[in-house]
Amino acid sequence: MTKGGMESVEVFTSEGKGRGLKAQKEFLPGDVIFAEPAYAAVVFDSLTHVICHTCFKRQERLHRCGQCKFAYYCDRTCQRAAWLNHKNECSAIKKHGKAPTENIRLAARIMWKIEREGSGLAEGCLVSIDDLQNHVDSFGEEEKKELRADVESFLEFWPPQSQQFGMQYISHIFGVINCNGFTLSDQRGLQAVGVGVFPNLCQANHDCWPNCTVIFNNGNHEAVRSMFHTQMRIELRALSKISPGDELTVSYVDFLNLSEERRKQLKKQYYFDCTCEHCKKQIKDNLMLAVKEGEGKPSAETVKEVIQFSKDTLEKINKARMEGLYHEVVKLCRECLKKQEPVLGDTNIYLLRILSIASEVLSYLQMFEEAADYAKRMVDGYLKIYHPNNAQLGMAVMRAGVTHWHAGLIEAGHGLICKAYAILLITHGPSHPITKDLEVMRVQTEMELRMFQQNELMYYKMREAALKNQKIQVMPEPSNETSPSLFHKKE
């Protein structure tokens, strides 16, 4: 079954998994299998005034909707593009006196779209909203309680003059949001800023070692009257060669977890037991639990102690990061590494987690040389664990490259930036803002590297002068979240 631009995929019944998506033709790494605009999407409550409500880009100055004083937009183009979806919301917020939470806003946007277009197949959709999984029957007591509270808040917000829906149907919509809401990120891909529902994407089943990745593309609204004007969308991109008839899979969770942990997370969040090859055979678990080999191999008891110490330290680190105590974070990381290094192997995930935090926070504190050393070790470990075309791997390699550049390690920095660029060309594509930024950095570091190879002394003098005037890229403040997960789960 194909529809509007979705000719290259079909929905089929996947054994033991329900519906799934299958390729109708061959795809190569980096190919866009399909792009899909959101059926409905909203900005998170905490970011409504700093993120554009149409394209989800982070902007310095946004225009506020004069009517409801709640929605913000980049410019008139974004505001006009939003009007169809914002019109009902605008008057409902004015009447209600304040905007409800993101979950209620998203449910309301879905219902208004159903009111306008009916609940059948929307244009370009392979399945209707009615046919999406809601898993309400699998909810535990706590989730049922939250669902009832959401339904009540929704009914308070929903205008009497709009089409009225039954309690069961409203619950279905909240269930759909709960297990199919997709995390939207800002244009740099570093922070989760909103949640949307994409019916076609929802059909792609999970695999811990998938053949596809999903990238959120904020679109290009500046190019108003040109062929380059594109709307905000997700893109399903091939990570490896895919043959006609192959199932298309994406990973709902980060691979950098033991198979047992991933399975627990998938069961809790998406209500299924993962039966993928990597989970069944616990592939790469041995790498993620690696211990130091050789003569002084640590005892099982020592390993257990160090892992427990690492877990306790990660909790303390999270607390310190929340409070912005970055020097405390560095101290905790150094103490933990001292205990880990004689015991844990280079690919052990507890060691890699500490290296990742240490390099990120030290970069932010501009202690680049120490940060670069940790970043290099982290990347070496990641390269042995992640799929070679993994978006999170690409982003980590990019950060390590920038850190090395800041530390004045131009050869290693340029090498890492080139490696990251090769990965992101496949995962994000050449026109994504992140890839474009990386291309600029690649060209600049290549030029600097040539200069460095010709005359090191002159290079360092020029670099010092340039740094006084302008920084290539100030490291963003360390975020308290890991990179955005694929689907958004209400906390």
MOQUI-V943988 format. One line per field, one symbol per residue. psi: psi as a letter, one per 20 degrees, with the letter a starting at -180 (. if undefined). Layout:
psi=???
This chain:
psi=pqpnjkhjqqproppiibqrqqqirqqqpiqogqqpqqgqqqqqgijhiippigikqpqgpqpqphfijgqqqgahghgghiggihgggghhggghhrparhgghggghghhghggirjbprpjphqrhhiqpikhhiqrgghhgggggggghghhhpqhirppqqhggghgghggggijpppprriijippiaqrpnhghhiprqphmrjrqpppoiroihmgkriioqrprqpoqphrppqpiqqpqrpirphlqqhgggggghgghjkqppkqghggjlpihhgijqrpraglpqqhggggghggggggghggggghghjkmhhggggggggghhhggigqrhjphhghgggggghgghghjkmhggggghhghgghgghigqphmphhgghghgghggghghijmhggggghhgggghghhghhqhjqhghgghgghggghgghgggghgngghghghgggghhhqpgoppqppqjqrqprgqppp.
